[in-house]
């Protein structure tokens, strides 16, 4: 029986690799994702594994949560992305990620986060994970690019990231420059020549034990008129600490021409945002299923944004990730992609709370990425224990 399971898992892995003749998309890069509550219990409407194998959640200590995605094979390099829920300046960092084996020698990729409260103490939090790789065996998927900065204090304030956990389909080098305390510039040379315009940018801090948060300062696919993409990132400690040095992961994603499973939006941020559903448009807004709308709720949680994406009503829910782009924001927390009671089932909704360093809610802008991938059908007789809390 174990041998049969092994053969079927190999078949699932082989069948999950994108067709070499198909147009690559961001969907092809999603290895898996999960949403879990503060106790680490998985939420079954928000789970996906590319190979359809086990997703395991672990909660070894206060504030520490780990997700394992079993038998998924990375196409080249891979990086994690994470989000968390909450209405305060609490936050989470990536504590680590990589490849390992179970005691039964089952291979898996994993990611671990460390979450903290406003004072830096460990805090259990509802959380979302997603692992993405290069989205193809040839490294030419131009619908995404990513880099792990590897260090907080690179020697000489410069580091070539090309040999690390990096994907640059533009074919050039990927470099990190430290501009000052907590201020960085990541350059993807050549990326602007191949990546569609209107890409969204997400960033998350990487720190094993120290509270850190990072935001996107600005980005462009064509820096100074070239084809070199540049992303500036600012990182902070606790709200009163100001800028601090930190390692981070940055992800550029284009959901344009996504077959069905990913969408993105840039929320402009404004004084007096609309309190009724208002359409979003522009090159930074993509949804394969139709419109994207947003509104501001001035009452709940002290004020927060709601963003909704038209989506097939029969689909599962998904995961979502937000990154602040305004210097006035300390961090943003968000819900998964869900269908709240009393709202239209023809949409997936995401609630986003952005906080200033003083703890007040902010109406400033942020980037939002949504993923909801249809899982492959599985033989019930074999995978009845496919998800483990």
Order of alpha helices (4+ residues) and beta strands (2+ residues): alpha-beta-beta-beta-beta-beta-beta-beta-beta-beta-beta-beta-beta-beta-beta-beta-beta-beta-beta-beta-beta-beta-beta-beta-beta-beta-beta-beta
